[in-house]
Amino acid sequence: MPTPPRPDGQVPPALDNVNARIRCLMDQPATPHRTEEYRHLLTAWANLVRGDVDQTA
C-alpha cells in the first residue's frame, strides 16, 4: 500500500510490517480467510497512518 508522506521521512516498523503482510496476502488465492485477514490488515494500516493526517474544518 502506498505510504502517505511523513513529516520526518521515516516509516514506522509497524507500518512496514503491515504493508509486507498485505503484499503477501495479495499473492494468495481468494478465500474467505484471506478476505477477513485483508480487512483486518487494512484496518490496522488505516489506524497506523491516521495520526499522520491533519483534520480539516
PyMOL commands that place a pseudoatom at each C-alpha (Angstrom):
pseudoatom trace, name=CA, resn=MET, resi=1, chain=A, elem=C, hetatm=0, pos=[0.000, 0.000, 0.000]
pseudoatom trace, name=CA, resn=PRO, resi=2, chain=A, elem=C, hetatm=0, pos=[1.308, 3.472, -0.664]
pseudoatom trace, name=CA, resn=THR, resi=3, chain=A, elem=C, hetatm=0, pos=[2.502, 5.234, 2.421]
pseudoatom trace, name=CA, resn=PRO, resi=4, chain=A, elem=C, hetatm=0, pos=[1.484, 8.861, 2.861]
pseudoatom trace, name=CA, resn=PRO, resi=5, chain=A, elem=C, hetatm=0, pos=[4.370, 11.329, 3.180]
pseudoatom trace, name=CA, resn=ARG, resi=6, chain=A, elem=C, hetatm=0, pos=[5.568, 11.632, 6.770]
pseudoatom trace, name=CA, resn=PRO, resi=7, chain=A, elem=C, hetatm=0, pos=[6.923, 14.832, 8.290]
pseudoatom trace, name=CA, resn=ASP, resi=8, chain=A, elem=C, hetatm=0, pos=[10.144, 13.173, 9.462]
pseudoatom trace, name=CA, resn=GLY, resi=9, chain=A, elem=C, hetatm=0, pos=[10.525, 10.997, 6.363]
pseudoatom trace, name=CA, resn=GLN, resi=10, chain=A, elem=C, hetatm=0, pos=[10.558, 7.728, 8.328]
pseudoatom trace, name=CA, resn=VAL, resi=11, chain=A, elem=C, hetatm=0, pos=[8.076, 4.872, 8.068]
pseudoatom trace, name=CA, resn=PRO, resi=12, chain=A, elem=C, hetatm=0, pos=[7.422, 3.198, 11.428]
pseudoatom trace, name=CA, resn=PRO, resi=13, chain=A, elem=C, hetatm=0, pos=[8.355, -0.511, 11.594]
pseudoatom trace, name=CA, resn=ALA, resi=14, chain=A, elem=C, hetatm=0, pos=[4.753, -1.469, 12.378]
pseudoatom trace, name=CA, resn=LEU, resi=15, chain=A, elem=C, hetatm=0, pos=[3.588, 0.101, 9.109]
pseudoatom trace, name=CA, resn=ASP, resi=16, chain=A, elem=C, hetatm=0, pos=[6.314, -1.709, 7.157]
pseudoatom trace, name=CA, resn=ASN, resi=17, chain=A, elem=C, hetatm=0, pos=[5.164, -4.963, 8.764]
pseudoatom trace, name=CA, resn=VAL, resi=18, chain=A, elem=C, hetatm=0, pos=[1.513, -4.390, 7.821]
pseudoatom trace, name=CA, resn=ASN, resi=19, chain=A, elem=C, hetatm=0, pos=[2.496, -3.462, 4.257]
pseudoatom trace, name=CA, resn=ALA, resi=20, chain=A, elem=C, hetatm=0, pos=[4.589, -6.636, 3.925]
pseudoatom trace, name=CA, resn=ARG, resi=21, chain=A, elem=C, hetatm=0, pos=[1.730, -8.790, 5.207]
pseudoatom trace, name=CA, resn=ILE, resi=22, chain=A, elem=C, hetatm=0, pos=[-0.693, -7.148, 2.755]
pseudoatom trace, name=CA, resn=ARG, resi=23, chain=A, elem=C, hetatm=0, pos=[1.704, -7.818, -0.142]
pseudoatom trace, name=CA, resn=CYS, resi=24, chain=A, elem=C, hetatm=0, pos=[1.956, -11.492, 0.884]
pseudoatom trace, name=CA, resn=LEU, resi=25, chain=A, elem=C, hetatm=0, pos=[-1.826, -11.818, 1.007]
pseudoatom trace, name=CA, resn=MET, resi=26, chain=A, elem=C, hetatm=0, pos=[-2.155, -10.371, -2.487]
pseudoatom trace, name=CA, resn=ASP, resi=27, chain=A, elem=C, hetatm=0, pos=[-0.250, -13.390, -3.844]
pseudoatom trace, name=CA, resn=GLN, resi=28, chain=A, elem=C, hetatm=0, pos=[-2.587, -15.920, -2.213]
pseudoatom trace, name=CA, resn=PRO, resi=29, chain=A, elem=C, hetatm=0, pos=[-5.769, -17.326, -3.750]
pseudoatom trace, name=CA, resn=ALA, resi=30, chain=A, elem=C, hetatm=0, pos=[-9.018, -15.622, -2.777]
pseudoatom trace, name=CA, resn=THR, resi=31, chain=A, elem=C, hetatm=0, pos=[-10.620, -17.370, 0.194]
pseudoatom trace, name=CA, resn=PRO, resi=32, chain=A, elem=C, hetatm=0, pos=[-12.911, -16.215, 2.993]
pseudoatom trace, name=CA, resn=HIS, resi=33, chain=A, elem=C, hetatm=0, pos=[-9.940, -16.376, 5.396]
pseudoatom trace, name=CA, resn=ARG, resi=34, chain=A, elem=C, hetatm=0, pos=[-7.805, -14.216, 3.089]
pseudoatom trace, name=CA, resn=THR, resi=35, chain=A, elem=C, hetatm=0, pos=[-10.648, -11.702, 2.760]
pseudoatom trace, name=CA, resn=GLU, resi=36, chain=A, elem=C, hetatm=0, pos=[-11.009, -11.435, 6.539]
pseudoatom trace, name=CA, resn=GLU, resi=37, chain=A, elem=C, hetatm=0, pos=[-7.257, -11.113, 7.071]
pseudoatom trace, name=CA, resn=TYR, resi=38, chain=A, elem=C, hetatm=0, pos=[-7.048, -8.453, 4.341]
pseudoatom trace, name=CA, resn=ARG, resi=39, chain=A, elem=C, hetatm=0, pos=[-9.861, -6.482, 6.008]
pseudoatom trace, name=CA, resn=HIS, resi=40, chain=A, elem=C, hetatm=0, pos=[-8.073, -6.738, 9.345]
pseudoatom trace, name=CA, resn=LEU, resi=41, chain=A, elem=C, hetatm=0, pos=[-4.776, -5.551, 7.843]
pseudoatom trace, name=CA, resn=LEU, resi=42, chain=A, elem=C, hetatm=0, pos=[-6.421, -2.622, 6.049]
pseudoatom trace, name=CA, resn=THR, resi=43, chain=A, elem=C, hetatm=0, pos=[-7.948, -1.540, 9.354]
pseudoatom trace, name=CA, resn=ALA, resi=44, chain=A, elem=C, hetatm=0, pos=[-4.554, -1.811, 11.046]
pseudoatom trace, name=CA, resn=TRP, resi=45, chain=A, elem=C, hetatm=0, pos=[-2.945, 0.183, 8.210]
pseudoatom trace, name=CA, resn=ALA, resi=46, chain=A, elem=C, hetatm=0, pos=[-5.575, 2.922, 8.499]
pseudoatom trace, name=CA, resn=ASN, resi=47, chain=A, elem=C, hetatm=0, pos=[-5.092, 3.124, 12.263]
pseudoatom trace, name=CA, resn=LEU, resi=48, chain=A, elem=C, hetatm=0, pos=[-1.318, 3.431, 11.874]
pseudoatom trace, name=CA, resn=VAL, resi=49, chain=A, elem=C, hetatm=0, pos=[-1.476, 6.264, 9.340]
pseudoatom trace, name=CA, resn=ARG, resi=50, chain=A, elem=C, hetatm=0, pos=[-4.415, 8.081, 10.932]
pseudoatom trace, name=CA, resn=GLY, resi=51, chain=A, elem=C, hetatm=0, pos=[-2.076, 10.082, 13.189]
pseudoatom trace, name=CA, resn=ASP, resi=52, chain=A, elem=C, hetatm=0, pos=[-0.321, 11.488, 10.122]
pseudoatom trace, name=CA, resn=VAL, resi=53, chain=A, elem=C, hetatm=0, pos=[-3.472, 13.043, 8.687]
pseudoatom trace, name=CA, resn=ASP, resi=54, chain=A, elem=C, hetatm=0, pos=[-4.438, 16.566, 9.661]
pseudoatom trace, name=CA, resn=GLN, resi=55, chain=A, elem=C, hetatm=0, pos=[-8.152, 17.047, 10.197]
pseudoatom trace, name=CA, resn=THR, resi=56, chain=A, elem=C, hetatm=0, pos=[-9.740, 19.902, 8.283]
pseudoatom trace, name=CA, resn=ALA, resi=57, chain=A, elem=C, hetatm=0, pos=[-12.603, 22.066, 9.434]
for i in range(1, 57): cmd.bond("trace and resi %d" % i, "trace and resi %d" % (i + 1))
show_as sticks, trace
zoom trace
